[in-house]
Amino acid sequence: MLYRSTRGTVGANAPNFSDILLSGLADDGGLYLPTHWPFVPRETLNLWRTLSYPDLAAEVIGLFTEGCIDLETLRTMCREVYSQFDHAAITPLVEVEEGLFSLELFHGPTLAFKDMAMQMLGRLFEYVLKQRDRHVTIVGATSGDTGSAAIEAFRGRERVSIVILHPHGRTSDVQRRQMTTVKEDNVLNIAVEGDFDTCQDMVKAMFADEKFRNECSLSAVNSINWARIAAQIPYYIRAALALGAPDRQVSFAVPTGNFGNILAAWAAGQMGLPIRKLCVGSNRNDILTRFLLNNDMSVHKVEPSLSPSMDIQVSSNFERLLFEMLGRDSDRCRAIMQEFRQTGHMAVPHDAWKQTRENFCGLALNDEKTLKAMARFYRRSHYLADPHSAIGLAAGEHYREAGIPMVAAATAHPAKFPDAVKKATGISPGLPPHLADLLTREEHYQVLPNDLARVQEAVLAHRHNH
Ligand SMILES: *Cc1c(COP(=O)(O)O)cnc(C)c1O
């Protein structure tokens, strides 16, 4: 399987899976996609119905790693990764109301759906770095969620040093402690005296510093990495098969931020899964739902909400869908993206917008409606949903059709957002056993001033020490 950028042509030296795993973003600023979509015939889908989650994941991911990693190796990796999950079904499917299902993706080590892919990424990095005899330093900024999933996935991995910047004193206790109580010495947490934007700007500056970038062999594991999307496809296939696919259509509703999770559902459709509708759930940061309703993709200010992992205005993975809706025309895609960057308004051609609307719909809920939805699912079905998952369920409920199962992705464990859950339902959700002593574990982090040189020094020292 070879890959291409959304902003370039298919060259003679098209990269393979290992290349794009380590580089993340294409040199031309575009995002990688496979040169063609692998197609899974009906008979194969029927055979997949009896596979365990890890074995199904290996089959699906294997279509994208073809030529780089053999299936047996991949199967071993998947079995190891998903054995760390806290639920025997890995991604249990719960019927919340008749025909409305919650696909729980939060049974991994950090209680958020990011573990589903990030844990695989840790294994894949280790494998490819060994093959290529390389060592990388992963650097990232976090306001909470992504950082803990990345640290949990890369702690103790060979050939990887990881440094995560978080804003000092501005994360929740649980979120910070999920990062700072990790003991492995390839992990460095830096608390920067500033806000999340300060941290993010520092990471950008480190990547822009070519000498530093090469010296540390910097790498990123952000949500545009294709391997993360690939590792999110299996659970959609598994859920649909459990509900009658390929003989029956299924719809999905996904609480959406960077558009990575729902893009994986769309990709499953490209591979032959019969999908009826894809529903985007948003909070008050509703750029995607405005686009779907009125072709209005214009950037507003990011407003904080009860579902912070969706407090986003520019959904980076949307570029992949745009490219496809433009008939894979990379010149038009590049021009539209460049203009979007300059003006904050994306001029999506009418025909591409109309085509997007054939599959996608969207619903935005402000905080008040989110709390009401949480209370409603609890009252009617005793189902405790975190604010993100409740937005997915509410979008699914809104667009549900008779006779077609609607599956809503549940992306965080209710205990990750205890205050909102308590406010909506009166229930205080407890942390699962493996995190029960989190608040008393020893923390490890350095506090550094808002000074790029000092932070770079710390990153270099960490790389050399470990
Ligand atoms: C990251 C995240 C999302 C958004 O997923 P995208 O792939 O960025 O659209 C939704 N909910 C939770 C809890 C998350 O951590």
The ligand as a Gaussian input file, in Angstrom:
#p B3LYP/6-31G(d) Opt

LIG

0 1
 C      -10.406000      13.749000      20.904000
 C      -11.771000      13.587000      21.431000
 C      -12.920000      13.838000      20.625000
 C      -12.820000      14.354000      19.203000
 O      -12.322000      13.392000      18.296000
 P      -11.789000      13.856000      16.874000
 O      -11.196000      12.638000      16.277000
 O      -10.744000      14.919000      17.157000
 O      -12.939000      14.387000      16.113000
 C      -14.167000      13.638000      21.187000
 N      -14.304000      13.239000      22.467000
 C      -13.243000      12.990000      23.252000
 C      -13.479000      12.587000      24.665000
 C      -11.947000      13.142000      22.770000
 O      -10.895000      12.895000      23.574000

